[in-house]
Amino acid sequence: MNDHHKQLAHFERYQLDCSRRTFLQRSFAGLGGMALSQLMGGSATSNLPFLQAQGGLHFPARAKRVIHLCMAGGPSQFESFDPKPQLDTIHGKAFPASFTAGQQLAQLQGSELIARGSFTKFNRHGESGLEVSELFPHIGSIADDICVIRSMVTEQINHDPAHAFMNSGSILKGRPSMGSWLLYGLGTETQNLPGYVVMVSRSEHPDQPISARQWSSGFLPSKFQGVQFQSRGNPVHYIGSPDGVCQSAQRQVIEEVQHLNGLLRSEHVDPEIDTRIAQYEMAFRMQSSVPDLTDMRDEPQHVLDLYGVKQPGDGSFASNCLLARRMLERGVRFVQLYHRGWDHHRNIEELMPASAKLTDQASAALVKDLKQRGMLEDTLVIWGGEFGRTPMGQGTGRDHHIKAFSIWMAGAGIKPGITHGVTDEMGYAAVQDIVQVSDLHATLLHQFGIDHTRFSTKFQGLDYRLTGVKPATPVKGIMV
């Protein structure tokens, strides 16, 4: 930021502080009291979610909550949801140069390109006849409940920026993730748990790390950022009270700290003071709500078996999926479950089946469980990675690929039992009904009743939105 912009920012802050102090003085600091009363069970219009304060949703919502199953590393579409018989027929031969001439490749740039067909078979499932790889028999069993998008494309070919692009629509640090945007716009339905929770599981093999910036609130107040729960042991550090400190004493300390923060808030316009007030209260409430959330002794054995949970809280993707359902039941708005282990540059025939085995059953069980509880109709489920894999081989694996990959979605007004979009005969590029990441974000917001073009916030003098400045369109073809 240059000196001119710094001076302008300081002047804008000065204007806000001065006008706010004048208002508070004239209203006997009533707004500060209203903020604190909201935390203590009262109501305050100043704490309404952004969209409610702006007049409400733009149209009726189909979704109330979302769970994003993030297959970190980029699963191969050729061994999951996009069979390519013509590619299989030229396995081991030179890949047609007409597809790749002048195109961006990752680690294959300058190499001899050899076609790699699928090492798996595909089967048709359900009344829809949806084609799913034999590596995912459980997802195949929910074929009539999911919509497979085969024509996803992205702009980023390396993991961390591709994750950032999928989450925030930008590779720049400091941009809010989609979960943060939803909390900012809609608020949360729980006061006892974070509205946006992230958990991470992994395979047995070395894999790509996941940066915490993927669930950052960016330039939005930090109270909207994702909260990472640990997959093993206590999901939140220091959830218990210190030895010798009873809850009543702790409550008194918190109330006094909140009072001091409220006084500070009355003097300065700083969203982080609001965050501090809210998070102290949240931390106190989580001391009782989190143990109840993670105590799965009330889950019947048939539910544990449905997910494939061997030991609740064991750090597995299966355990995380069951815990995520419990979060959704308790009002958590946005849950992301990352599973690390899909970056198959080598040994794909050994490693991809292992990753699929760790995630297939629980992914399908989550959809089945939500459906039988009547929650799937207003819960949006998204499954997929940050990009796909090449139709050309890279030794014994596949390289990163941005021109075509597959994801699936379910619930909350998404058409079940269909495929959307088409890739060319070699699976190199999406050629019909192409879905950009910004289109996916626009679709997400649409299902929550939000017009993405009318949902923005001002930062450094500019209006920012999740879908950015490029044209984006909700994918109407996958909506009921």
VODO-432690 format. One record per residue (C-alpha): chain; z, y, x. Coordinates in Angstrom, 3 decimals, decimal comma. Each point is the difference from the previous one (the first is absolute). Layout:
N
[rec 'A'; [Z; Y; X]];
...
// end
This chain:
480
[rec 'A'; [0,000; 0,000; 0,000]];
[rec 'A'; [-1,025; 3,387; 1,529]];
[rec 'A'; [2,215; 3,112; 0,052]];
[rec 'A'; [-1,663; 1,481; -3,062]];
[rec 'A'; [0,638; -3,124; -2,068]];
[rec 'A'; [3,592; -0,176; 1,275]];
[rec 'A'; [0,615; 3,603; -1,040]];
[rec 'A'; [-1,562; -0,652; -3,391]];
[rec 'A'; [2,157; -3,093; -0,505]];
[rec 'A'; [3,165; 1,923; 0,943]];
[rec 'A'; [-0,960; 2,815; -2,397]];
[rec 'A'; [-0,621; -2,452; -2,853]];
[rec 'A'; [3,396; -1,642; 0,655]];
[rec 'A'; [1,659; 3,455; 0,107]];
[rec 'A'; [-1,556; 0,912; -3,353]];
[rec 'A'; [1,148; -3,253; -1,579]];
[rec 'A'; [3,531; 0,313; 1,366]];
[rec 'A'; [0,347; 3,632; -1,081]];
[rec 'A'; [-1,405; -0,521; -3,489]];
[rec 'A'; [2,108; -3,104; -0,459]];
[rec 'A'; [3,213; 1,703; 1,146]];
[rec 'A'; [-0,669; 2,874; -2,406]];
[rec 'A'; [-0,482; -2,413; -2,874]];
[rec 'A'; [3,119; -1,965; 0,858]];
[rec 'A'; [2,104; 3,135; 0,321]];
[rec 'A'; [-1,168; 1,159; -3,421]];
[rec 'A'; [0,653; -3,394; -1,552]];
[rec 'A'; [3,404; -0,528; 1,700]];
[rec 'A'; [-1,379; -2,841; 2,124]];
[rec 'A'; [-0,747; -1,983; -3,150]];
[rec 'A'; [-2,970; -1,848; 1,447]];
[rec 'A'; [2,073; -1,433; 2,840]];
[rec 'A'; [2,518; -1,282; -2,504]];
[rec 'A'; [-2,764; -1,496; -2,110]];
[rec 'A'; [-1,314; -1,927; 3,011]];
[rec 'A'; [3,403; -1,438; 0,765]];
[rec 'A'; [0,645; -0,816; -3,654]];
[rec 'A'; [-3,222; -2,046; -0,057]];
[rec 'A'; [1,431; -2,260; 2,690]];
[rec 'A'; [3,275; -0,310; -1,849]];
[rec 'A'; [-1,679; -1,211; -3,177]];
[rec 'A'; [-1,053; 3,293; -1,560]];
[rec 'A'; [-3,531; 1,312; -0,424]];
[rec 'A'; [-1,865; 2,770; 1,738]];
[rec 'A'; [-3,542; 1,070; -0,716]];
[rec 'A'; [-0,370; 1,044; 3,642]];
[rec 'A'; [0,139; -3,691; 0,978]];
[rec 'A'; [-2,698; -1,212; -2,367]];
[rec 'A'; [-2,803; -2,039; 1,593]];
[rec 'A'; [-2,918; 2,193; 0,999]];
[rec 'A'; [-2,387; -1,091; -2,749]];
[rec 'A'; [2,631; 0,254; -2,732]];
[rec 'A'; [0,809; 3,511; 1,155]];
[rec 'A'; [-3,735; 0,798; -0,150]];
[rec 'A'; [-0,339; -1,143; -3,604]];
[rec 'A'; [-0,124; -3,787; 0,239]];
[rec 'A'; [-2,568; -2,701; 0,729]];
[rec 'A'; [-3,684; 0,773; -0,292]];
[rec 'A'; [-0,714; -3,018; -2,229]];
[rec 'A'; [1,831; -3,141; -1,212]];
[rec 'A'; [1,287; -2,167; 2,843]];
[rec 'A'; [-0,603; -3,730; 0,288]];
[rec 'A'; [2,279; -0,483; 3,026]];
[rec 'A'; [3,682; 0,706; 0,518]];
[rec 'A'; [0,446; -1,638; 3,382]];
[rec 'A'; [-2,082; -1,484; 2,823]];
[rec 'A'; [0,427; -2,692; 2,609]];
[rec 'A'; [-2,324; 0,089; 2,987]];
[rec 'A'; [-0,299; -3,286; 1,882]];
[rec 'A'; [-1,263; 1,142; 3,412]];
[rec 'A'; [-1,672; -2,723; 2,059]];
[rec 'A'; [0,345; 1,836; 3,309]];
[rec 'A'; [-2,718; -0,714; 2,525]];
[rec 'A'; [-2,973; -0,393; -2,323]];
[rec 'A'; [-0,601; -3,386; -1,687]];
[rec 'A'; [-3,508; -1,393; 0,273]];
[rec 'A'; [-1,903; 0,375; -3,255]];
[rec 'A'; [-2,225; -2,910; 1,032]];
[rec 'A'; [2,951; -2,393; -0,214]];
[rec 'A'; [1,641; 1,554; -3,054]];
[rec 'A'; [-1,980; 1,650; -2,826]];
[rec 'A'; [-3,628; 0,638; 1,019]];
[rec 'A'; [-1,998; -3,204; 0,653]];
[rec 'A'; [-3,306; 0,424; 1,826]];
[rec 'A'; [-2,132; -3,179; -0,061]];
[rec 'A'; [-2,880; 1,675; 1,884]];
[rec 'A'; [2,333; 0,976; 2,815]];
[rec 'A'; [1,218; -3,590; 0,146]];
[rec 'A'; [-3,577; -1,242; 0,494]];
[rec 'A'; [-0,459; 2,019; 3,217]];
[rec 'A'; [3,435; -0,803; 1,450]];
[rec 'A'; [-0,199; -0,014; 3,794]];
[rec 'A'; [-3,397; 1,762; 0,097]];
[rec 'A'; [-0,855; 3,585; 0,912]];
[rec 'A'; [1,134; 2,436; -2,660]];
[rec 'A'; [-2,980; 1,960; -1,426]];
[rec 'A'; [-0,278; 3,239; 1,966]];
[rec 'A'; [-1,299; 1,877; -3,043]];
[rec 'A'; [3,525; 0,074; -1,461]];
[rec 'A'; [1,733; 1,488; 3,028]];
[rec 'A'; [-2,519; 2,347; 1,609]];
[rec 'A'; [1,726; 3,328; 0,667]];
[rec 'A'; [3,199; -1,131; -1,680]];
[rec 'A'; [3,571; 0,444; 1,247]];
[rec 'A'; [1,567; -3,217; 1,225]];
[rec 'A'; [3,460; -0,474; 1,440]];
[rec 'A'; [0,518; -2,387; 2,902]];
[rec 'A'; [-3,407; -1,612; -0,549]];
[rec 'A'; [-1,871; 3,150; 1,034]];
[rec 'A'; [-2,630; -0,964; 2,565]];
[rec 'A'; [0,647; -3,731; -0,389]];
[rec 'A'; [-2,438; -2,679; -1,106]];
[rec 'A'; [0,608; -0,296; -3,737]];
[rec 'A'; [0,301; -3,558; -1,274]];
[rec 'A'; [0,318; -0,785; -3,710]];
[rec 'A'; [3,205; -1,668; -1,063]];
[rec 'A'; [0,013; -1,785; -3,335]];
[rec 'A'; [3,131; -0,776; -1,971]];
[rec 'A'; [2,094; -2,951; 1,179]];
[rec 'A'; [1,370; -0,445; -3,535]];
[rec 'A'; [-1,433; -1,043; -3,330]];
[rec 'A'; [0,161; 2,071; -3,160]];
[rec 'A'; [0,930; -1,319; -3,427]];
[rec 'A'; [-0,437; 1,504; -3,451]];
[rec 'A'; [3,197; 0,541; -1,945]];
[rec 'A'; [1,017; 0,647; -3,571]];
[rec 'A'; [-2,156; 0,902; -2,969]];
[rec 'A'; [-1,420; 2,885; 2,015]];
[rec 'A'; [-1,341; -2,300; 2,718]];
[rec 'A'; [1,260; 2,388; 2,669]];
[rec 'A'; [-0,853; -1,283; 3,481]];
[rec 'A'; [3,020; -0,266; 2,288]];
[rec 'A'; [0,312; -1,659; 3,392]];
[rec 'A'; [1,799; -3,318; 0,217]];
[rec 'A'; [2,489; 1,758; 2,291]];
[rec 'A'; [1,400; 1,750; -3,095]];
[rec 'A'; [0,454; -2,650; -2,694]];
[rec 'A'; [2,936; 1,809; -1,617]];
[rec 'A'; [-1,897; 3,285; -0,272]];
[rec 'A'; [-2,807; -2,100; -1,423]];
[rec 'A'; [2,399; -1,074; -2,757]];
[rec 'A'; [0,283; 3,657; -1,145]];
[rec 'A'; [-3,766; 0,594; 0,111]];
[rec 'A'; [-0,041; 1,044; -3,652]];
[rec 'A'; [2,675; 2,645; 0,663]];
[rec 'A'; [-1,472; 1,797; 3,017]];
[rec 'A'; [-2,937; 2,245; 0,809]];
[rec 'A'; [-1,598; -0,531; 3,411]];
[rec 'A'; [-1,693; 3,040; 1,532]];
[rec 'A'; [-2,518; -1,240; 2,565]];
[rec 'A'; [-1,487; 3,388; 0,861]];
[rec 'A'; [2,902; 1,834; 1,650]];
[rec 'A'; [-0,891; 2,157; 2,999]];
[rec 'A'; [2,106; 2,124; 2,315]];
[rec 'A'; [-0,523; 2,509; 2,811]];
[rec 'A'; [2,450; -1,245; 2,642]];
[rec 'A'; [-0,633; -2,985; 2,251]];
[rec 'A'; [3,369; -0,239; 1,823]];
[rec 'A'; [3,210; -1,223; -1,577]];
[rec 'A'; [2,426; 2,930; 0,008]];
[rec 'A'; [-2,483; 2,672; -1,141]];
[rec 'A'; [-1,463; -2,451; -2,524]];
[rec 'A'; [3,474; -0,619; -1,457]];
[rec 'A'; [0,587; 3,755; -0,104]];
[rec 'A'; [-3,343; 0,542; -1,717]];
[rec 'A'; [0,739; -2,702; -2,571]];
[rec 'A'; [3,450; 1,474; -0,691]];
[rec 'A'; [-0,641; 3,725; 0,125]];
[rec 'A'; [-3,755; 0,571; -0,023]];
[rec 'A'; [0,231; 1,546; 3,465]];
[rec 'A'; [0,541; -1,092; 3,591]];
[rec 'A'; [1,920; 3,188; 0,795]];
[rec 'A'; [3,742; -0,240; 0,413]];
[rec 'A'; [2,048; 1,938; -2,501]];
[rec 'A'; [-1,979; -0,986; -3,109]];
[rec 'A'; [1,912; -1,536; -2,931]];
[rec 'A'; [-0,517; -3,657; -0,868]];
[rec 'A'; [-1,130; -0,996; -3,477]];
[rec 'A'; [3,504; -1,227; -0,856]];
[rec 'A'; [1,407; 3,413; 0,889]];
[rec 'A'; [-2,635; 1,737; -2,107]];
[rec 'A'; [0,965; -2,127; -3,014]];
[rec 'A'; [3,707; 0,761; 0,391]];
[rec 'A'; [-0,752; 3,692; 0,432]];
[rec 'A'; [-2,101; 0,047; -3,148]];
[rec 'A'; [1,887; -2,361; -2,278]];
[rec 'A'; [3,515; -0,391; 1,364]];
[rec 'A'; [1,765; -3,337; -0,205]];
[rec 'A'; [1,648; -1,988; -2,772]];
[rec 'A'; [3,084; -0,873; 2,033]];
[rec 'A'; [2,805; 2,068; 1,472]];
[rec 'A'; [1,575; -2,951; 1,791]];
[rec 'A'; [-2,874; -1,098; 2,252]];
[rec 'A'; [-2,738; 1,798; 1,909]];
[rec 'A'; [-3,136; 0,553; -2,034]];
[rec 'A'; [-2,222; -1,197; 2,853]];
[rec 'A'; [0,963; -3,094; 2,017]];
[rec 'A'; [-1,788; -1,754; 2,876]];
[rec 'A'; [0,615; -3,464; 1,460]];
[rec 'A'; [-1,741; -1,800; 2,875]];
[rec 'A'; [-0,447; -3,693; 0,710]];
[rec 'A'; [-2,045; -1,697; 2,712]];
[rec 'A'; [-1,576; -3,210; 1,218]];
[rec 'A'; [1,140; -1,972; 3,019]];
[rec 'A'; [-2,742; 1,379; 2,241]];
[rec 'A'; [-0,185; 3,388; 1,768]];
[rec 'A'; [-1,515; 2,639; -2,262]];
[rec 'A'; [-0,510; 3,713; -0,500]];
[rec 'A'; [3,106; 2,173; -0,528]];
[rec 'A'; [0,368; 2,151; -3,121]];
[rec 'A'; [0,834; 3,650; 0,601]];
[rec 'A'; [2,623; 1,647; -2,217]];
[rec 'A'; [-2,413; 2,886; -0,505]];
[rec 'A'; [-1,831; -2,221; -2,479]];
[rec 'A'; [2,670; 0,757; -2,629]];
[rec 'A'; [0,687; 3,580; 1,065]];
[rec 'A'; [0,313; 2,801; -2,552]];
[rec 'A'; [-1,906; 2,277; 2,377]];
[rec 'A'; [0,230; 3,625; -1,029]];
[rec 'A'; [1,692; -0,922; -3,288]];
[rec 'A'; [3,822; 0,115; 0,013]];
[rec 'A'; [1,386; -3,015; 1,850]];
[rec 'A'; [1,817; -1,256; -3,114]];
[rec 'A'; [-3,410; -1,362; -1,049]];
[rec 'A'; [-0,535; -2,158; 3,084]];
[rec 'A'; [0,098; -3,780; -0,100]];
[rec 'A'; [3,258; -1,703; 0,944]];
[rec 'A'; [-0,369; -3,129; 2,106]];
[rec 'A'; [2,220; -2,881; -1,036]];
[rec 'A'; [0,698; -2,668; 2,600]];
[rec 'A'; [-1,369; -3,438; -0,845]];
[rec 'A'; [2,987; -1,836; 1,527]];
[rec 'A'; [3,716; 0,600; -0,421]];
[rec 'A'; [1,135; 3,179; -1,697]];
[rec 'A'; [-3,147; 1,778; -1,227]];
[rec 'A'; [1,552; 3,379; 0,807]];
[rec 'A'; [2,135; 0,740; 3,060]];
[rec 'A'; [3,613; 1,120; -0,567]];
[rec 'A'; [-0,136; -0,843; -3,702]];
[rec 'A'; [3,711; -0,801; -0,074]];
[rec 'A'; [2,876; 2,463; 0,196]];
[rec 'A'; [1,779; 0,303; 3,365]];
[rec 'A'; [3,217; -1,967; 0,369]];
[rec 'A'; [2,929; 1,801; -1,564]];
[rec 'A'; [-2,146; 2,323; -2,130]];
[rec 'A'; [0,148; -0,553; -3,755]];
[rec 'A'; [-2,727; 1,112; -2,388]];
[rec 'A'; [2,118; 2,715; -1,603]];
[rec 'A'; [0,648; 1,634; 3,386]];
[rec 'A'; [-3,654; -0,308; 0,904]];
[rec 'A'; [-0,951; 1,561; -3,333]];
[rec 'A'; [2,238; 3,002; 0,751]];
[rec 'A'; [-1,577; 0,487; 3,408]];
[rec 'A'; [-3,500; -0,155; -1,451]];
[rec 'A'; [0,817; 2,463; -2,760]];
[rec 'A'; [1,336; 2,497; 2,536]];
[rec 'A'; [-3,059; -0,434; 2,224]];
[rec 'A'; [-2,231; 0,444; -3,049]];
[rec 'A'; [1,868; 3,176; -0,893]];
[rec 'A'; [-0,594; 1,411; 3,501]];
[rec 'A'; [-3,654; -0,984; -0,128]];
[rec 'A'; [-0,262; 1,657; -3,404]];
[rec 'A'; [1,328; 3,246; 1,472]];
[rec 'A'; [-2,564; -0,221; 2,794]];
[rec 'A'; [-2,732; -0,688; -2,549]];
[rec 'A'; [0,903; 3,170; -1,882]];
[rec 'A'; [-0,745; 2,033; 3,140]];
[rec 'A'; [-3,150; -1,687; 1,330]];
[rec 'A'; [-3,137; -1,418; -1,566]];
[rec 'A'; [-0,360; -3,224; 1,964]];
[rec 'A'; [-1,109; -3,278; -1,624]];
[rec 'A'; [1,898; -1,937; 2,641]];
[rec 'A'; [3,304; 1,321; -1,366]];
[rec 'A'; [-0,957; -1,500; -3,361]];
[rec 'A'; [-0,837; -3,221; 1,815]];
[rec 'A'; [3,366; -0,034; 1,748]];
[rec 'A'; [1,823; 0,496; -3,305]];
[rec 'A'; [-2,000; -2,737; -1,718]];
[rec 'A'; [0,252; -2,479; 2,862]];
[rec 'A'; [3,787; 0,272; 0,355]];
[rec 'A'; [0,314; -0,858; -3,664]];
[rec 'A'; [-2,592; -2,762; 0,253]];
[rec 'A'; [1,764; -1,569; 2,985]];
[rec 'A'; [3,281; -0,121; -1,921]];
[rec 'A'; [-1,617; -1,614; -3,034]];
[rec 'A'; [-1,876; -2,522; 2,133]];
[rec 'A'; [3,286; -1,437; 1,242]];
[rec 'A'; [0,344; -1,697; -3,361]];
[rec 'A'; [-3,645; -0,295; -1,116]];
[rec 'A'; [-1,458; -1,635; 3,141]];
[rec 'A'; [2,399; -2,978; 0,130]];
[rec 'A'; [-0,777; -0,656; -3,677]];
[rec 'A'; [-3,730; 0,268; 0,725]];
[rec 'A'; [0,049; -2,470; 2,878]];
[rec 'A'; [2,385; -2,534; -1,559]];
[rec 'A'; [-2,527; -2,527; -1,293]];
[rec 'A'; [2,494; -2,574; -1,199]];
[rec 'A'; [-1,003; 0,883; -3,544]];
[rec 'A'; [-3,609; -1,045; 0,661]];
[rec 'A'; [-0,637; -3,492; -1,432]];
[rec 'A'; [-1,335; -2,680; 2,318]];
[rec 'A'; [-3,369; -0,131; -1,755]];
[rec 'A'; [-0,573; 3,671; 0,858]];
[rec 'A'; [0,888; -0,581; 3,650]];
[rec 'A'; [-2,381; -2,954; 0,000]];
[rec 'A'; [-2,731; 2,094; -1,646]];
[rec 'A'; [0,073; 2,454; 2,908]];
[rec 'A'; [0,605; -2,658; 2,622]];
[rec 'A'; [3,296; 1,559; 1,056]];
[rec 'A'; [1,951; -2,394; 2,181]];
[rec 'A'; [2,897; 2,360; 0,711]];
[rec 'A'; [0,303; 3,422; -1,664]];
[rec 'A'; [0,173; 2,731; 2,616]];
[rec 'A'; [-1,543; -2,123; 2,752]];
[rec 'A'; [-2,530; 2,683; 0,938]];
[rec 'A'; [-2,961; -1,839; -1,471]];
[rec 'A'; [-2,789; 1,564; -2,025]];
[rec 'A'; [1,023; -2,269; -2,885]];
[rec 'A'; [3,570; 1,307; -0,011]];
[rec 'A'; [-1,279; 3,570; 0,236]];
[rec 'A'; [-2,280; -0,518; -3,010]];
[rec 'A'; [2,893; -1,242; -2,130]];
[rec 'A'; [2,183; 2,872; 1,166]];
[rec 'A'; [-2,828; 2,403; -0,837]];
[rec 'A'; [-0,118; -1,273; -3,582]];
[rec 'A'; [3,733; 0,634; -0,266]];
[rec 'A'; [-0,556; 3,547; 1,305]];
[rec 'A'; [-2,679; 0,656; -2,593]];
[rec 'A'; [2,347; -1,203; -2,736]];
[rec 'A'; [2,580; 2,531; 1,198]];
[rec 'A'; [-2,335; 2,975; -0,150]];
[rec 'A'; [-1,473; 0,220; 3,500]];
[rec 'A'; [-3,353; 1,726; -0,388]];
[rec 'A'; [-1,936; -1,129; 3,088]];
[rec 'A'; [0,506; -3,084; 2,185]];
[rec 'A'; [-2,043; -0,872; 3,074]];
[rec 'A'; [0,253; -3,425; 1,591]];
[rec 'A'; [-1,670; -0,232; 3,390]];
[rec 'A'; [-0,779; -3,406; 1,441]];
[rec 'A'; [-0,975; 0,155; 3,650]];
[rec 'A'; [-2,299; -2,678; 1,333]];
[rec 'A'; [-3,626; 0,494; -1,134]];
[rec 'A'; [-1,631; 1,359; 3,183]];
[rec 'A'; [-2,064; -3,070; 0,810]];
[rec 'A'; [-2,169; 0,837; 3,001]];
[rec 'A'; [0,644; -3,510; 1,326]];
[rec 'A'; [0,798; -3,416; -1,468]];
[rec 'A'; [-0,775; 1,098; -3,552]];
[rec 'A'; [-0,383; -3,601; -1,156]];
[rec 'A'; [3,614; -0,667; 0,973]];
[rec 'A'; [1,672; 3,362; -0,597]];
[rec 'A'; [-1,525; 1,108; -3,299]];
[rec 'A'; [1,047; -3,157; -1,886]];
[rec 'A'; [3,530; 0,538; 1,338]];
[rec 'A'; [0,084; 3,614; -1,249]];
[rec 'A'; [-1,459; -1,033; -3,344]];
[rec 'A'; [2,618; -2,725; -0,414]];
[rec 'A'; [2,811; 2,528; 0,551]];
[rec 'A'; [-1,320; 2,425; -2,621]];
[rec 'A'; [-2,163; -1,812; -2,557]];
[rec 'A'; [2,663; -1,612; -2,184]];
[rec 'A'; [2,302; 3,010; -0,219]];
[rec 'A'; [-2,864; 2,428; -0,698]];
[rec 'A'; [-1,088; -2,097; -2,969]];
[rec 'A'; [3,596; -0,624; -1,102]];
[rec 'A'; [0,660; 3,721; -0,167]];
[rec 'A'; [-2,882; 0,483; -2,444]];
[rec 'A'; [1,078; -3,009; -2,075]];
[rec 'A'; [3,640; 1,108; -0,044]];
[rec 'A'; [-0,835; 3,571; -1,003]];
[rec 'A'; [-2,304; -1,300; -2,722]];
[rec 'A'; [2,531; -2,346; -1,563]];
[rec 'A'; [2,599; 2,787; 0,001]];
[rec 'A'; [-2,386; 2,393; -1,751]];
[rec 'A'; [-0,090; 2,299; 3,044]];
[rec 'A'; [-3,554; -0,569; 1,208]];
[rec 'A'; [-1,437; 2,162; -2,765]];
[rec 'A'; [1,507; 3,102; 1,608]];
[rec 'A'; [0,348; -1,131; 3,636]];
[rec 'A'; [-2,950; 0,502; 2,333]];
[rec 'A'; [-0,323; -2,667; 2,708]];
[rec 'A'; [-2,261; 0,652; 3,019]];
[rec 'A'; [-0,711; -2,653; 2,669]];
[rec 'A'; [-2,006; 0,625; 3,159]];
[rec 'A'; [-0,240; 1,172; 3,589]];
[rec 'A'; [-1,025; 3,216; 1,724]];
[rec 'A'; [-3,550; -1,223; 0,726]];
[rec 'A'; [-1,978; -3,246; 0,176]];
[rec 'A'; [-1,554; -2,209; 2,666]];
[rec 'A'; [-3,511; -0,270; 1,427]];
[rec 'A'; [-2,592; -2,579; -1,082]];
[rec 'A'; [-0,603; -0,407; 3,737]];
[rec 'A'; [2,295; -2,127; 2,091]];
[rec 'A'; [2,269; 1,270; 2,743]];
[rec 'A'; [0,632; -3,095; 2,033]];
[rec 'A'; [2,040; -2,164; -2,357]];
[rec 'A'; [0,756; 2,855; -2,416]];
[rec 'A'; [-1,380; 3,103; -1,690]];
[rec 'A'; [0,143; 3,678; 0,963]];
[rec 'A'; [1,086; 3,008; -2,117]];
[rec 'A'; [-2,476; 1,151; -2,653]];
[rec 'A'; [-0,068; 3,143; -2,182]];
[rec 'A'; [-3,253; -0,282; -1,961]];
[rec 'A'; [1,177; -2,686; -2,424]];
[rec 'A'; [3,215; -1,787; -0,876]];
[rec 'A'; [1,765; -1,467; -3,018]];
[rec 'A'; [3,216; 0,769; -1,834]];
[rec 'A'; [1,323; -1,023; -3,381]];
[rec 'A'; [1,930; 1,792; -2,706]];
[rec 'A'; [1,809; -1,104; -3,139]];
[rec 'A'; [1,894; 1,424; -2,965]];
[rec 'A'; [0,422; 3,504; -1,426]];
[rec 'A'; [-3,364; 0,249; -1,734]];
[rec 'A'; [-2,116; -1,680; 2,698]];
[rec 'A'; [-2,642; -2,382; -1,374]];
[rec 'A'; [1,014; -3,591; 0,740]];
[rec 'A'; [-2,239; -2,812; 1,167]];
[rec 'A'; [-2,833; 2,093; 1,456]];
[rec 'A'; [-1,568; 0,911; 3,319]];
[rec 'A'; [-1,129; 3,548; 0,676]];
[rec 'A'; [-2,571; 1,056; 2,550]];
[rec 'A'; [-2,491; -1,920; 2,103]];
[rec 'A'; [-0,588; -0,370; 3,737]];
[rec 'A'; [-3,332; -0,877; 1,607]];
[rec 'A'; [-1,008; -3,617; 0,575]];
[rec 'A'; [1,708; -0,042; 3,412]];
[rec 'A'; [3,121; 1,801; -1,188]];
[rec 'A'; [-0,570; 2,769; 2,528]];
[rec 'A'; [0,071; 2,982; -2,363]];
[rec 'A'; [0,923; 0,834; -3,576]];
[rec 'A'; [-3,202; 0,766; -1,897]];
[rec 'A'; [0,988; 0,348; -3,654]];
[rec 'A'; [2,926; 1,739; -1,751]];
[rec 'A'; [1,444; 1,084; 3,337]];
[rec 'A'; [3,719; 0,884; -0,110]];
[rec 'A'; [1,322; 2,487; 2,531]];
[rec 'A'; [3,703; 0,174; 0,818]];
[rec 'A'; [0,119; 3,368; -1,785]];
[rec 'A'; [-1,457; -1,697; -3,104]];
[rec 'A'; [2,798; -2,567; 0,181]];
[rec 'A'; [2,548; 2,832; 0,170]];
[rec 'A'; [-1,651; 1,766; -2,940]];
[rec 'A'; [0,154; -3,267; -1,962]];
[rec 'A'; [3,675; -0,465; 0,838]];
[rec 'A'; [0,839; 3,498; -1,233]];
[rec 'A'; [-2,191; -0,428; -3,098]];
[rec 'A'; [1,923; -3,087; -1,083]];
[rec 'A'; [3,181; 2,084; 0,237]];
[rec 'A'; [-1,510; 2,651; -2,266]];
[rec 'A'; [-0,869; 2,423; 2,794]];
[rec 'A'; [-3,290; 1,816; 0,550]];
[rec 'A'; [-0,278; -0,022; 3,787]];
[rec 'A'; [-1,922; 3,302; 0,018]];
[rec 'A'; [2,905; 1,747; -1,744]];
[rec 'A'; [2,806; -1,492; 2,076]];
[rec 'A'; [0,536; 2,032; 3,148]];
[rec 'A'; [2,626; 1,907; 1,916]];
[rec 'A'; [-0,268; 3,004; 2,252]];
[rec 'A'; [0,662; -0,369; 3,720]];
[rec 'A'; [-0,721; 2,612; 2,650]];
[rec 'A'; [-1,925; 2,018; -2,564]];
[rec 'A'; [-2,299; -2,862; -1,052]];
[rec 'A'; [-0,020; -2,268; -3,038]];
[rec 'A'; [0,339; -3,632; 1,089]];
[rec 'A'; [-0,430; -3,125; -2,083]];
[rec 'A'; [0,132; -3,736; 0,631]];
[rec 'A'; [-3,751; -0,439; -0,458]];
[rec 'A'; [-0,879; 2,799; 2,439]];
[rec 'A'; [-2,975; 2,326; -0,232]];
[rec 'A'; [-2,835; -2,532; -0,137]];
[rec 'A'; [-1,265; -1,123; -3,425]];
[rec 'A'; [2,101; -2,812; -1,447]];
[rec 'A'; [-0,387; -1,811; -3,302]];
[rec 'A'; [2,316; -2,382; -1,839]];
[rec 'A'; [-1,697; -3,408; -0,177]];
[rec 'A'; [-0,590; -0,136; -3,750]];
[rec 'A'; [-1,828; -3,328; 0,294]];
[rec 'A'; [3,261; -1,842; 0,679]];
[rec 'A'; [1,993; 1,661; -2,785]];
[rec 'A'; [0,600; -1,533; -3,409]];
// end
